[in-house]
Amino acid sequence: MAITITYSYRGQARSLPYANDKYHDIYEALAKAEGVDLSAFLAMEHQLRALTRDKQALKDYREKEFARLGFADIQVTREP
């Protein structure tokens, strides 16, 4: 089953093939494709995981931080 991520980066619509064996999650794949450094993001995410068990808080942080970086309309499509 092929997975494609469609998104817009700084106002330009783009798509990206995704494979679980190459990336930890879709956010890592997007950052790699656009050349964005995630070291500060990953450090803060690690701290949030240590402080809270609320998965919604982590999800909100990811979405807001990636919106700040210029990503929008992130959607995952699975093709049979």
One Martini backbone bead per residue (centre of mass of N, CA, C, O) as a GRO file, in nm:
protein
   80
    1MET     BB    1   0.093   0.039   0.026
    2ALA     BB    2   0.063   0.362  -0.064
    3ILE     BB    3   0.207   0.673   0.054
    4THR     BB    4   0.078   1.012   0.062
    5ILE     BB    5   0.184   1.350   0.097
    6THR     BB    6  -0.008   1.639   0.138
    7TYR     BB    7   0.100   1.986   0.093
    8SER     BB    8   0.195   2.307   0.221
    9TYR     BB    9   0.473   2.537   0.141
   10ARG     BB   10   0.459   2.855   0.144
   11GLY     BB   11   0.195   2.825  -0.069
   12GLN     BB   12   0.291   2.542  -0.187
   13ALA     BB   13   0.199   2.272  -0.350
   14ARG     BB   14   0.257   1.928  -0.233
   15SER     BB   15   0.427   1.604  -0.268
   16LEU     BB   16   0.490   1.280  -0.088
   17PRO     BB   17   0.646   1.001  -0.044
   18TYR     BB   18   0.589   0.733   0.199
   19ALA     BB   19   0.800   0.560   0.451
   20ASN     BB   20   0.841   0.386   0.747
   21ASP     BB   21   1.152   0.292   0.706
   22LYS     BB   22   1.271   0.603   0.685
   23TYR     BB   23   1.060   0.724   0.896
   24HIS     BB   24   0.908   0.809   1.194
   25ASP     BB   25   0.737   1.047   1.054
   26ILE     BB   26   0.579   1.288   0.869
   27TYR     BB   27   0.739   1.530   0.980
   28GLU     BB   28   1.020   1.428   0.907
   29ALA     BB   29   0.970   1.408   0.601
   30LEU     BB   30   0.904   1.706   0.550
   31ALA     BB   31   1.166   1.829   0.657
   32LYS     BB   32   1.356   1.681   0.466
   33ALA     BB   33   1.231   1.785   0.194
   34GLU     BB   34   1.278   2.109   0.297
   35GLY     BB   35   1.531   2.154   0.499
   36VAL     BB   36   1.449   2.123   0.803
   37ASP     BB   37   1.535   2.189   1.129
   38LEU     BB   38   1.451   1.964   1.425
   39SER     BB   39   1.607   1.990   1.697
   40ALA     BB   40   1.426   2.181   1.869
   41PHE     BB   41   1.163   2.027   1.835
   42LEU     BB   42   1.259   1.752   1.957
   43ALA     BB   43   1.336   1.862   2.235
   44MET     BB   44   1.053   1.967   2.314
   45GLU     BB   45   0.902   1.701   2.274
   46HIS     BB   46   1.058   1.548   2.491
   47GLN     BB   47   0.969   1.730   2.727
   48LEU     BB   48   0.665   1.684   2.697
   49ARG     BB   49   0.670   1.377   2.743
   50ALA     BB   50   0.785   1.406   3.038
   51LEU     BB   51   0.538   1.599   3.151
   52THR     BB   52   0.319   1.439   2.972
   53ARG     BB   53   0.025   1.220   2.882
   54ASP     BB   54  -0.095   1.410   2.670
   55LYS     BB   55  -0.153   1.362   2.336
   56GLN     BB   56  -0.286   1.633   2.253
   57ALA     BB   57  -0.048   1.817   2.322
   58LEU     BB   58   0.147   1.701   2.112
   59LYS     BB   59  -0.026   1.749   1.863
   60ASP     BB   60  -0.053   2.055   1.895
   61TYR     BB   61   0.245   2.118   1.880
   62ARG     BB   62   0.303   2.008   1.600
   63GLU     BB   63   0.097   2.177   1.440
   64LYS     BB   64   0.195   2.463   1.530
   65GLU     BB   65   0.495   2.438   1.451
   66PHE     BB   66   0.447   2.372   1.146
   67ALA     BB   67   0.294   2.633   1.089
   68ARG     BB   68   0.535   2.819   1.163
   69LEU     BB   69   0.726   2.683   0.933
   70GLY     BB   70   0.493   2.663   0.670
   71PHE     BB   71   0.286   2.445   0.715
   72ALA     BB   72  -0.003   2.298   0.535
   73ASP     BB   73  -0.239   2.078   0.467
   74ILE     BB   74  -0.200   1.794   0.602
   75GLN     BB   75  -0.209   1.480   0.414
   76VAL     BB   76  -0.304   1.136   0.413
   77THR     BB   77  -0.260   0.891   0.148
   78ARG     BB   78  -0.406   0.582   0.054
   79GLU     BB   79  -0.302   0.334  -0.177
   80PRO     BB   80  -0.396   0.019  -0.315
   0.00000   0.00000   0.00000
